[in-house]
Amino acid sequence: MSVDLSHVLQSLQHFQLTPWKLVGYVGTLMFTGRWFVQLYYTRKFKRVVMPLSFWWMSVTGSALLLAYFIFGKNDSVGILSNFFPVFVSVYNLVVHMRHQRNNATGDETT
């Protein structure tokens, strides 16, 4: 499969940055950037680490991408691919906050 450079350049000429595209790009940067954060902490601690910022970036990126695919693009594939990660990331943040609260109060975790 070859790429027609003239077609790519013509497409770039007609590119318009809409507010919803900006939401989608920021969401993509957040969702992709979380892996660089995770890699940084894993290298820093020399073990696999999922820092809290990874989950916040996951929630933010997924929510922005979900909004883009619902309101900006109305794309069912994009909606489905970003719907589940939002809940997993929120769940992990809730578990983390519950664990932090229990440690602060001295409660046992179950």
DRENPA-3360 file (N, C-alpha, C; in nm, 2 decimals, always signed):
BEGIN
1 = MSVDLSHV = +0.08/-0.12/+0.00/+0.00/+0.00/+0.00/+0.09/+0.12/+0.00 ~ +0.08/+0.20/-0.10/+0.16/+0.32/-0.11/+0.08/+0.45/-0.07 ~ +0.15/+0.55/-0.03/+0.08/+0.67/+0.01/+0.10/+0.77/-0.10 ~ +0.00/+0.83/-0.15/+0.00/+0.93/-0.25/+0.03/+1.07/-0.18 ~ +0.15/+1.12/-0.19/+0.19/+1.24/-0.12/+0.10/+1.36/-0.16 ~ +0.06/+1.37/-0.29/-0.02/+1.48/-0.33/-0.16/+1.47/-0.27 ~ -0.21/+1.35/-0.24/-0.34/+1.34/-0.18/-0.33/+1.38/-0.03 ~ -0.22/+1.35/+0.03/-0.20/+1.39/+0.17/-0.19/+1.54/+0.18;
9 = LQSLQHFQ = -0.11/+1.60/+0.09/-0.10/+1.75/+0.10/-0.23/+1.82/+0.07 ~ -0.31/+1.76/-0.02/-0.44/+1.82/-0.06/-0.53/+1.81/+0.07 ~ -0.52/+1.70/+0.14/-0.61/+1.68/+0.26/-0.57/+1.78/+0.36 ~ -0.44/+1.81/+0.38/-0.39/+1.90/+0.48/-0.43/+2.05/+0.44 ~ -0.45/+2.08/+0.31/-0.49/+2.21/+0.27/-0.64/+2.23/+0.32 ~ -0.72/+2.13/+0.33/-0.86/+2.14/+0.36/-0.88/+2.12/+0.51 ~ -0.77/+2.10/+0.59/-0.79/+2.07/+0.73/-0.84/+2.19/+0.80 ~ -0.94/+2.17/+0.89/-0.99/+2.28/+0.97/-0.99/+2.23/+1.12;
17 = LTPWKLVG = -0.94/+2.31/+1.20/-0.94/+2.28/+1.34/-1.06/+2.33/+1.41 ~ -1.16/+2.25/+1.43/-1.28/+2.28/+1.50/-1.27/+2.27/+1.65 ~ -1.36/+2.33/+1.73/-1.35/+2.31/+1.87/-1.36/+2.16/+1.91 ~ -1.44/+2.08/+1.84/-1.45/+1.94/+1.88/-1.33/+1.86/+1.84 ~ -1.26/+1.90/+1.73/-1.14/+1.84/+1.69/-1.03/+1.87/+1.80 ~ -1.03/+1.99/+1.85/-0.94/+2.03/+1.95/-0.96/+1.94/+2.08 ~ -1.09/+1.92/+2.12/-1.12/+1.83/+2.23/-1.07/+1.69/+2.20 ~ -1.09/+1.64/+2.08/-1.04/+1.51/+2.04/-0.89/+1.50/+2.05;
25 = YVGTLMFT = -0.82/+1.60/+2.00/-0.67/+1.60/+2.00/-0.62/+1.60/+2.15 ~ -0.68/+1.69/+2.23/-0.63/+1.70/+2.37/-0.66/+1.56/+2.44 ~ -0.78/+1.51/+2.41/-0.81/+1.37/+2.47/-0.71/+1.27/+2.43 ~ -0.67/+1.27/+2.30/-0.57/+1.17/+2.25/-0.44/+1.20/+2.31 ~ -0.40/+1.32/+2.33/-0.27/+1.35/+2.39/-0.27/+1.30/+2.54 ~ -0.38/+1.33/+2.61/-0.39/+1.28/+2.75/-0.38/+1.13/+2.76 ~ -0.46/+1.07/+2.68/-0.48/+0.92/+2.68/-0.35/+0.85/+2.64 ~ -0.28/+0.91/+2.54/-0.15/+0.85/+2.50/-0.04/+0.89/+2.60;
33 = GRWFVQLY = -0.04/+1.01/+2.64/+0.06/+1.06/+2.73/+0.07/+0.99/+2.86 ~ -0.04/+0.93/+2.91/-0.04/+0.85/+3.03/+0.06/+0.74/+3.03 ~ +0.09/+0.68/+2.91/+0.18/+0.57/+2.90/+0.33/+0.62/+2.92 ~ +0.36/+0.74/+2.88/+0.49/+0.80/+2.90/+0.51/+0.83/+3.05 ~ +0.40/+0.87/+3.12/+0.41/+0.89/+3.26/+0.44/+0.76/+3.33 ~ +0.36/+0.66/+3.29/+0.38/+0.52/+3.35/+0.52/+0.47/+3.32 ~ +0.57/+0.49/+3.20/+0.71/+0.45/+3.17/+0.81/+0.52/+3.25 ~ +0.79/+0.65/+3.27/+0.89/+0.73/+3.35/+0.89/+0.68/+3.50;
41 = YTRKFKRV = +0.78/+0.65/+3.56/+0.78/+0.61/+3.70/+0.83/+0.46/+3.71 ~ +0.80/+0.38/+3.61/+0.86/+0.24/+3.61/+1.01/+0.25/+3.60 ~ +1.06/+0.33/+3.52/+1.21/+0.34/+3.51/+1.27/+0.40/+3.64 ~ +1.20/+0.50/+3.69/+1.25/+0.57/+3.81/+1.26/+0.47/+3.93 ~ +1.15/+0.39/+3.95/+1.15/+0.30/+4.07/+1.20/+0.16/+4.03 ~ +1.23/+0.13/+3.91/+1.28/+0.01/+3.86/+1.19/-0.11/+3.89 ~ +1.06/-0.08/+3.88/+0.95/-0.18/+3.89/+0.83/-0.12/+3.83 ~ +0.73/-0.21/+3.79/+0.61/-0.16/+3.73/+0.53/-0.07/+3.83;
49 = VMPLSFWW = +0.51/+0.05/+3.79/+0.43/+0.15/+3.87/+0.32/+0.21/+3.79 ~ +0.20/+0.21/+3.85/+0.09/+0.29/+3.79/+0.06/+0.41/+3.88 ~ +0.13/+0.52/+3.85/+0.11/+0.64/+3.94/-0.03/+0.69/+3.93 ~ -0.07/+0.77/+4.03/-0.21/+0.83/+4.03/-0.23/+0.92/+3.91 ~ -0.13/+0.98/+3.87/-0.14/+1.07/+3.75/-0.18/+0.99/+3.62 ~ -0.14/+0.86/+3.62/-0.18/+0.78/+3.51/-0.33/+0.76/+3.50 ~ -0.39/+0.74/+3.62/-0.54/+0.72/+3.62/-0.61/+0.85/+3.60 ~ -0.56/+0.97/+3.65/-0.62/+1.10/+3.62/-0.61/+1.13/+3.47;
57 = MSVTGSAL = -0.50/+1.10/+3.41/-0.49/+1.12/+3.26/-0.58/+1.03/+3.19 ~ -0.60/+0.91/+3.24/-0.69/+0.81/+3.17/-0.83/+0.86/+3.18 ~ -0.87/+0.91/+3.29/-1.01/+0.96/+3.31/-1.03/+1.08/+3.22 ~ -0.94/+1.17/+3.22/-0.95/+1.30/+3.14/-0.95/+1.27/+2.99 ~ -0.85/+1.19/+2.95/-0.84/+1.15/+2.81/-0.96/+1.08/+2.76 ~ -1.01/+0.98/+2.83/-1.12/+0.90/+2.79/-1.25/+0.99/+2.79 ~ -1.27/+1.07/+2.89/-1.38/+1.16/+2.89/-1.38/+1.26/+2.77 ~ -1.27/+1.32/+2.74/-1.26/+1.41/+2.63/-1.28/+1.34/+2.50;
65 = LLAYFIFG = -1.23/+1.22/+2.48/-1.25/+1.14/+2.36/-1.39/+1.10/+2.35 ~ -1.45/+1.06/+2.46/-1.59/+1.02/+2.46/-1.68/+1.13/+2.42 ~ -1.65/+1.25/+2.47/-1.73/+1.37/+2.43/-1.71/+1.40/+2.29 ~ -1.59/+1.39/+2.24/-1.56/+1.41/+2.10/-1.64/+1.32/+2.01 ~ -1.64/+1.19/+2.04/-1.71/+1.09/+1.96/-1.86/+1.10/+1.97 ~ -1.91/+1.14/+2.09/-2.05/+1.16/+2.10/-2.11/+1.29/+2.03 ~ -2.05/+1.40/+2.07/-2.10/+1.53/+2.02/-2.03/+1.58/+1.90 ~ -1.90/+1.56/+1.88/-1.83/+1.61/+1.77/-1.83/+1.53/+1.64;
73 = KNDSVGIL = -1.84/+1.40/+1.66/-1.83/+1.31/+1.54/-1.95/+1.22/+1.53 ~ -2.01/+1.19/+1.64/-2.12/+1.09/+1.64/-2.08/+0.96/+1.58 ~ -1.97/+0.90/+1.63/-1.91/+0.78/+1.58/-1.92/+0.67/+1.68 ~ -2.01/+0.57/+1.65/-2.03/+0.46/+1.75/-1.91/+0.38/+1.78 ~ -1.82/+0.36/+1.69/-1.69/+0.29/+1.72/-1.61/+0.36/+1.82 ~ -1.60/+0.49/+1.81/-1.52/+0.57/+1.90/-1.59/+0.58/+2.04 ~ -1.72/+0.59/+2.04/-1.80/+0.59/+2.16/-1.77/+0.46/+2.24 ~ -1.79/+0.35/+2.17/-1.77/+0.22/+2.24/-1.62/+0.20/+2.29;
81 = SNFFPVFV = -1.53/+0.24/+2.21/-1.39/+0.22/+2.25/-1.34/+0.31/+2.36 ~ -1.42/+0.42/+2.39/-1.38/+0.50/+2.50/-1.48/+0.50/+2.62 ~ -1.59/+0.43/+2.60/-1.69/+0.42/+2.71/-1.63/+0.34/+2.83 ~ -1.58/+0.22/+2.80/-1.54/+0.13/+2.91/-1.41/+0.19/+2.99 ~ -1.31/+0.24/+2.92/-1.19/+0.29/+2.99/-1.23/+0.40/+3.09 ~ -1.33/+0.48/+3.07/-1.37/+0.59/+3.16/-1.40/+0.52/+3.30 ~ -1.49/+0.42/+3.29/-1.53/+0.35/+3.41/-1.42/+0.28/+3.49 ~ -1.33/+0.21/+3.41/-1.22/+0.14/+3.48/-1.13/+0.25/+3.55;
89 = SVYNLVVH = -1.10/+0.36/+3.48/-1.01/+0.46/+3.54/-1.07/+0.52/+3.66 ~ -1.20/+0.55/+3.65/-1.27/+0.61/+3.77/-1.27/+0.51/+3.88 ~ -1.30/+0.39/+3.85/-1.30/+0.28/+3.96/-1.16/+0.28/+4.03 ~ -1.06/+0.28/+3.95/-0.92/+0.27/+4.01/-0.89/+0.40/+4.09 ~ -0.94/+0.51/+4.05/-0.92/+0.63/+4.14/-1.00/+0.62/+4.27 ~ -1.12/+0.57/+4.26/-1.21/+0.55/+4.38/-1.14/+0.45/+4.48 ~ -1.09/+0.34/+4.42/-1.02/+0.25/+4.51/-0.90/+0.31/+4.57 ~ -0.82/+0.39/+4.50/-0.71/+0.45/+4.55/-0.74/+0.55/+4.66;
97 = MRHQRNNA = -0.85/+0.64/+4.64/-0.89/+0.73/+4.74/-0.94/+0.67/+4.86 ~ -1.01/+0.56/+4.84/-1.06/+0.48/+4.96/-0.95/+0.42/+5.04 ~ -0.85/+0.37/+4.97/-0.73/+0.32/+5.04/-0.66/+0.43/+5.11 ~ -0.64/+0.55/+5.05/-0.57/+0.66/+5.12/-0.65/+0.70/+5.24 ~ -0.78/+0.71/+5.23/-0.87/+0.75/+5.34/-0.86/+0.65/+5.46 ~ -0.86/+0.52/+5.42/-0.85/+0.42/+5.53/-0.71/+0.42/+5.59 ~ -0.61/+0.45/+5.52/-0.47/+0.46/+5.58/-0.47/+0.58/+5.67 ~ -0.53/+0.69/+5.63/-0.53/+0.81/+5.71/-0.61/+0.79/+5.84;
105 = TGDETT = -0.71/+0.71/+5.84/-0.80/+0.70/+5.96/-0.76/+0.57/+6.04 ~ -0.67/+0.49/+5.98/-0.63/+0.36/+6.05/-0.73/+0.25/+6.03 ~ -0.83/+0.27/+5.94/-0.93/+0.16/+5.92/-0.87/+0.05/+5.84 ~ -0.92/-0.07/+5.87/-0.88/-0.19/+5.79/-0.93/-0.18/+5.65 ~ -0.86/-0.23/+5.55/-0.91/-0.24/+5.42/-0.96/-0.38/+5.39 ~ -1.07/-0.39/+5.32/-1.12/-0.52/+5.29/-1.12/-0.55/+5.14;
% end
